[in-house]
Amino acid sequence: MRGVVLSLPPSELSAAMSDMRIWLDERRFEPAVFSCRQDRGGVVIRVDFSVATEAEAFAGRFSGRLDASPAGSG
């Protein structure tokens, strides 16, 4: 499993979620796990993929950080 972590200001969450869904659907990528939480800096989104190349492409497109640790461990 390969995870991607994104940090966003709360004001950008809705537009970012829409962009992500469109991008994923166009490529027929299916995330295995999706989580979203608030922290002091804004909103942290984690998307886990079963296919490493999909995670890498998603991270590149949305300026995310690749993270191999299990979801919920950070």
C-alpha positions in Angstrom: 0.0 0.0 0.0 1.3 3.4 -0.8 -0.1 6.6 0.7 -0.1 10.2 -0.4 -0.5 13.0 2.1 -1.7 16.5 1.2 -2.1 19.6 3.3 -4.6 22.2 2.3 -6.2 25.4 3.7 -9.8 24.7 4.6 -11.0 27.2 2.0 -9.5 25.0 -0.8 -10.9 21.7 0.4 -14.1 21.6 -1.7 -12.4 22.6 -5.0 -9.5 20.2 -4.4 -11.8 17.3 -3.6 -13.7 17.9 -6.9 -10.4 18.1 -8.9 -9.2 14.9 -7.3 -12.4 13.0 -8.0 -12.4 14.1 -11.7 -8.7 13.3 -12.1 -9.1 9.8 -10.5 -12.2 9.0 -12.5 -10.5 10.0 -15.8 -7.7 7.6 -15.1 -9.9 4.9 -13.5 -7.7 4.9 -10.4 -9.4 3.5 -7.3 -7.9 4.6 -4.0 -8.0 1.9 -1.3 -8.4 4.3 1.6 -9.3 8.0 1.9 -9.1 10.0 5.1 -9.4 13.6 6.0 -8.6 15.4 9.3 -8.1 18.9 10.6 -4.9 20.1 12.2 -3.6 23.5 13.2 -2.3 24.2 9.7 -5.6 23.3 7.9 -6.8 20.1 6.4 -4.7 16.9 6.0 -5.9 14.5 3.4 -4.4 11.0 3.0 -5.2 8.8 0.0 -3.8 5.2 -0.1 -3.4 3.3 -3.3 -2.8 -0.5 -3.8 -0.9 0.4 -7.0 2.4 2.3 -6.3 2.4 4.0 -9.7 -1.0 5.4 -9.1 0.1 6.9 -5.8 3.1 8.4 -7.5 1.0 9.9 -10.3 -1.5 11.3 -7.7 1.3 12.8 -5.6 2.8 14.4 -8.6 -0.4 15.9 -9.8 -1.6 17.2 -6.4 1.8 18.1 -4.9 1.4 15.5 -2.3 4.0 13.7 -0.2 4.5 9.9 -0.7 4.2 8.0 2.6 4.5 4.3 2.9 3.4 4.1 6.6 0.0 2.6 7.3 -3.0 4.9 7.2 -3.8 6.3 10.6 -0.3 5.9 11.9 0.6 9.6 11.7 
